[in-house]
Amino acid sequence: MRFGSKQKVREFVWKRIEKFARFPPPWGRIPNFVGAEKACERLRVLDAYRNARVIFSAPDSPLKRAREIVIEDGKILLAVKPKMTGFLIVERGRAGTIGEMMRYGREVDLDRLNIKVDVFLQGCVAIDRKGNRIGKGSGFGDREYLLLKEKGLISDECLYVVVAHPVQIFEDLSYLMDEHDVKADVILTPNDIIWTEHGLKRTYSNG
């Protein structure tokens, strides 16, 4: 199946995932889905996560359990506020919801941070097995990664992880991608850990 645009992919996924979706409704956003917690739990299987000190997470609803896990495991959570209005460090308390992140986190100036992100965590609207990710259309996901990289806050071995439902996964969306689009390494689903072609290449070249 080929799509005429990224927006066509989004509309296809939003309709397709409706029967698996939970609040809030999927249209116009990164879909939250039944089984998202189970997908997030698979973080703990990844060597890169177990060895990580700092995890970045977008504020997406399906990543709620992942943010909780980071705090439970005594790691540092670097979180971004909605619409990239600021960045927070959360080291204790709770960070599942945006309200909890705001309550327990402290706002930070990226220029003054002395950390390296070891795992970069995002949701998606769609992703393919090559590592090409499509978000809701705001461009925040790529901008978050590129900003952290520009500030020198992304480690050389940083693993880009995406949480997704199986209906969000496609074989190849590369024909729709732009030069600035950042590729993901690993997809976590409720039942699988899928290494993308990009992630496998990185692992092989680093090994």
C-alpha positions as CSV (number, residue, x, y, z in Angstrom):
1,M,0.0,0.0,0.0
2,R,1.3,3.4,-1.0
3,F,0.1,6.7,0.4
4,G,0.0,10.1,-1.3
5,S,1.2,12.0,1.7
6,K,2.1,11.7,5.4
7,Q,-1.4,13.1,6.2
8,K,-3.0,10.2,4.3
9,V,-1.0,7.8,6.5
10,R,-2.2,9.6,9.6
11,E,-5.9,9.5,8.6
12,F,-5.5,5.8,7.7
13,V,-4.0,5.0,11.1
14,W,-6.4,7.1,13.1
15,K,-9.3,5.3,11.6
16,R,-7.6,1.9,11.8
17,I,-6.7,2.3,15.5
18,E,-10.0,3.5,16.7
19,K,-11.1,0.1,18.0
20,F,-7.9,-0.3,20.0
21,A,-7.8,3.3,21.2
22,R,-8.4,4.6,24.7
23,F,-8.9,8.1,26.0
24,P,-8.1,10.6,24.5
25,P,-9.6,9.8,21.1
26,P,-6.8,9.2,18.5
27,W,-7.8,11.7,15.8
28,G,-5.3,14.6,15.5
29,R,-2.8,13.2,18.1
30,I,-0.4,10.4,19.0
31,P,-2.8,7.6,19.7
32,N,-3.1,6.1,23.1
33,F,-4.0,2.4,22.9
34,V,-4.9,-0.7,24.8
35,G,-1.7,-2.5,25.7
36,A,0.5,0.7,25.7
37,E,1.6,-0.2,29.3
38,K,2.7,-3.6,28.3
39,A,4.7,-2.1,25.4
40,C,6.3,0.4,27.7
41,E,7.3,-2.4,30.1
42,R,9.5,-3.9,27.4
43,L,11.9,-1.0,28.0
44,R,13.3,-3.1,30.8
45,V,14.3,-5.8,28.4
46,L,16.6,-3.5,26.5
47,D,20.3,-3.5,27.5
48,A,20.5,0.1,26.5
49,Y,17.8,1.0,28.9
50,R,19.2,-1.1,31.8
51,N,22.5,0.6,31.4
52,A,21.1,4.1,30.9
53,R,21.2,6.9,33.4
54,V,19.1,9.5,31.5
55,I,15.9,8.9,29.5
56,F,14.1,11.5,27.4
57,S,10.4,11.1,27.0
58,A,7.9,13.1,25.0
59,P,4.6,13.9,26.8
60,D,2.6,11.4,24.7
61,S,-0.2,9.5,26.5
62,P,0.9,6.0,25.4
63,L,4.3,6.8,27.1
64,K,2.7,7.3,30.6
65,R,3.9,3.9,31.9
66,A,7.4,4.4,30.5
67,R,7.8,7.6,32.4
68,E,6.6,5.9,35.6
69,I,9.1,3.1,35.0
70,V,12.0,5.5,34.6
71,I,11.3,7.0,38.0
72,E,10.7,3.6,39.6
73,D,14.1,2.4,38.3
74,G,15.9,5.3,39.8
75,K,16.9,6.9,36.5
76,I,16.7,10.5,35.5
77,L,13.8,11.6,33.3
78,L,14.3,14.5,30.9
79,A,10.8,15.4,29.8
80,V,9.5,18.1,27.5
81,K,6.4,20.1,28.2
82,P,3.6,20.1,25.6
83,K,4.4,22.1,22.5
84,M,8.0,22.3,23.5
85,T,7.3,25.1,26.0
86,G,10.1,23.9,28.3
87,F,12.1,21.0,29.6
88,L,11.9,19.3,33.0
89,I,14.1,17.0,35.0
90,V,12.2,14.5,37.1
91,E,14.2,12.2,39.5
92,R,11.6,11.3,42.1
93,G,7.9,11.4,42.8
94,R,5.7,10.7,39.8
95,A,5.9,11.6,36.1
96,G,3.2,9.6,34.3
97,T,0.9,12.5,33.5
98,I,1.7,16.0,32.4
99,G,0.4,17.3,35.7
100,E,2.7,14.9,37.7
101,M,5.7,16.0,35.6
102,M,4.9,19.6,36.3
103,R,4.5,18.9,40.0
104,Y,7.6,16.8,40.6
105,G,9.9,18.1,37.9
106,R,12.1,21.1,37.9
107,E,12.4,23.3,34.8
108,V,15.9,23.3,33.3
109,D,17.9,25.4,30.8
110,L,19.3,23.0,28.2
111,D,22.4,25.2,27.8
112,R,23.3,24.6,31.5
113,L,22.6,20.8,31.6
114,N,25.5,18.5,32.0
115,I,23.9,15.2,31.1
116,K,23.7,12.9,28.1
117,V,20.4,11.2,27.0
118,D,20.9,7.5,26.7
119,V,17.4,6.5,25.5
120,F,15.2,8.8,23.5
121,L,11.5,7.8,23.8
122,Q,8.7,8.8,21.5
123,G,5.2,7.7,20.5
124,C,4.1,7.9,16.9
125,V,1.1,7.9,14.5
126,A,2.9,5.5,12.2
127,I,6.4,3.9,11.9
128,D,7.9,1.5,9.4
129,R,10.4,-1.3,9.8
130,K,13.2,0.9,8.3
131,G,12.8,3.3,11.3
132,N,10.9,6.0,9.6
133,R,8.5,7.7,12.0
134,I,5.4,9.8,11.3
135,G,4.0,12.0,14.1
136,K,0.8,13.9,14.4
137,G,2.1,16.7,12.0
138,S,3.4,19.3,14.5
139,G,7.1,18.3,13.9
140,F,7.8,18.4,17.6
141,G,9.3,14.9,17.8
142,D,12.1,15.6,15.3
143,R,12.6,19.1,16.7
144,E,13.0,17.7,20.2
145,Y,15.7,15.2,19.1
146,L,17.5,17.7,16.9
147,L,17.5,20.4,19.6
148,L,19.0,18.0,22.2
149,K,21.6,16.9,19.7
150,E,22.5,20.5,18.8
151,K,22.9,21.2,22.6
152,G,25.3,18.2,22.9
153,L,22.8,16.3,25.1
154,I,22.4,13.1,23.0
155,S,25.0,10.4,23.7
156,D,26.8,8.8,20.8
157,E,25.1,5.5,21.7
158,C,21.6,7.0,22.3
159,L,18.9,4.5,21.4
160,Y,15.8,6.0,19.7
161,V,12.8,4.0,20.9
162,V,9.2,4.3,19.7
163,V,6.1,2.8,21.4
164,A,3.4,1.7,18.9
165,H,0.5,-0.6,18.4
166,P,0.9,-3.2,15.6
167,V,-1.6,-1.4,13.4
168,Q,0.7,1.6,13.3
169,I,3.6,-0.4,11.8
170,F,4.2,-0.4,8.1
171,E,6.9,-2.0,5.8
172,D,8.2,1.1,4.1
173,L,7.3,4.7,4.3
174,S,10.6,6.1,3.2
175,Y,9.2,7.5,0.0
176,L,7.3,10.1,2.2
177,M,10.1,11.1,4.4
178,D,12.0,14.4,4.4
179,E,15.8,14.9,4.9
180,H,15.3,16.2,8.5
181,D,13.3,13.2,9.7
182,V,15.1,11.3,12.4
183,K,15.0,7.5,12.2
184,A,14.1,5.2,15.1
185,D,16.1,2.2,16.3
186,V,13.6,0.1,18.1
187,I,9.8,-0.3,18.2
188,L,8.1,-1.6,21.3
189,T,4.6,-3.1,20.9
190,P,2.5,-5.0,23.5
191,N,3.8,-8.3,22.2
192,D,7.2,-7.6,20.5
193,I,10.5,-5.8,20.4
194,I,11.2,-4.9,16.8
195,W,14.6,-3.7,15.7
196,T,14.3,-1.4,12.7
197,E,16.6,-1.7,9.7
198,H,18.2,1.6,10.9
199,G,18.7,0.2,14.4
200,L,20.2,-3.1,13.2
201,K,22.7,-1.2,11.0
202,R,23.7,1.0,13.9
203,T,24.1,-2.0,16.2
204,Y,26.2,-3.9,13.6
205,S,28.4,-0.9,12.9
206,N,29.0,-0.3,16.6
207,G,29.6,-3.9,17.3
